[in-house]
Amino acid sequence: MDYSFQRYLNAKRTVDDRALNRTVWQTMLKQLEDRSSTQPLQVIEIGAGTGTMLHRLVEWGALKRGTYLGIDSDATNIQSALSDLPAWVEAQGLACTPAPDGFDLSGREFQLRASFQTREVANVVAKPGGQGYDLLVANAFLDLVDPSALLTQFGQWMLRGGLGYFSINFDGLTHFEPQLDPELEEKIIGLYHQSMDDRRVDGQPTGGSQTGRHLYNQLRASGWELIAAGASDWVVHPVSGGYPADEAYFLTHILHFFEVTLAGNPELDPLAFQRWLAARRQQIKDAELFFVVHQLDYLARWPFDDPRLPGEPLLPARPVQPMN
Ligand SMILES: C[S@@+](CC[C@H](N)C(=O)[O-])C[C@H]1O[C@@H](n2cnc3c(N)ncnc32)[C@H](O)[C@@H]1O
């Protein structure tokens, strides 16, 4: 089987569409409507992948006028986002003209510049001269980095009262049905979650397998005000003998993540692991597999009373209240 990370991200679109918490989304929509009534929106997305969130923001009515910049450290993702854009814009019934790193979208009430750049988040700098973003998006991203450090940095890029939409944050539960060998499966899933907790980037810890719940305190400690939060669980199941859209591939790629992460793990019997993978793959082919992952979405606001002048350094992080 040929695996493609870009195909995985595109297949994830319909799974995320169902999962994204509607209360959090609607709250964001209302806040954005208020902000965009006076000015075009400035939007940045970190870890934008193949650009599916831009599509969603437009298709679901959150973004019509302004600029969108998607950054991702993987050049293949960015190429895919850029090459898919003109056909998608056309399918929206909008005009598409080339612009630096992207395209201008126009027509109906739309006037939007969409650009994508291959860039590490560490190399993103605040806009000069007191400019900033109305909305920062990070979807299925914060478990891959050190959220505490980054959330403080994100604040420096925001306009006063700007919004952070931090969605699809993994929160420690992965489940497959129908059950096979529960003891083996508990071990496999436990080791997979452990690999997330052990992940280091440049020697620094990353969000890990409980990113979702930890974000609650991390957001507040880094100066963000929580506005809305809710569950955004992936639930993938067959319908009428098959999976919707490209979700069979999505499931197949999830098993691929398990295989590449855990192959050679001394705590797993290699034959038992291969048998488990084969049985789960067969369940996808037979449209039998049911898959659940628990995740959390957050909407937060960078304070209106942020006392910075343009170009001023970081706000000190707010201390978290101790439990007792
Ligand atoms: C799980 S994917 C999610 C992509 C997209 N947000 C989505 O939901 O389809 C995480 C993305 O973050 C990108 N990424 C990881 N570390 C990054 C970093 N340090 N700077 C920028 N992008 C990064 C990866 O290349 C990947 O595309």
The ligand as an ORCA input file, in Angstrom:
! r2SCAN-3c Opt
* xyz 0 1
  C      -1.713     16.555     12.347
  S      -1.219     17.682     11.109
  C      -2.666     18.721     11.013
  C      -2.714     19.524      9.748
  C      -3.956     20.388      9.597
  N      -4.040     21.375     10.661
  C      -5.170     19.519      9.577
  O      -5.850     19.404     10.611
  O      -5.454     18.936      8.535
  C      -0.051     18.741     11.912
  C       0.661     19.660     10.939
  O       1.561     20.491     11.676
  C       2.746     20.646     10.899
  N       3.826     20.988     11.835
  C       4.359     20.183     12.792
  N       5.315     20.848     13.480
  C       5.368     22.095     12.959
  C       6.148     23.234     13.243
  N       7.086     23.218     14.197
  N       5.961     24.376     12.513
  C       5.013     24.393     11.539
  N       4.247     23.328     11.209
  C       4.420     22.191     11.909
  C       2.918     19.304     10.211
  O       3.726     19.401      9.052
  C       1.478     18.926      9.908
  O       1.079     19.340      8.638
*
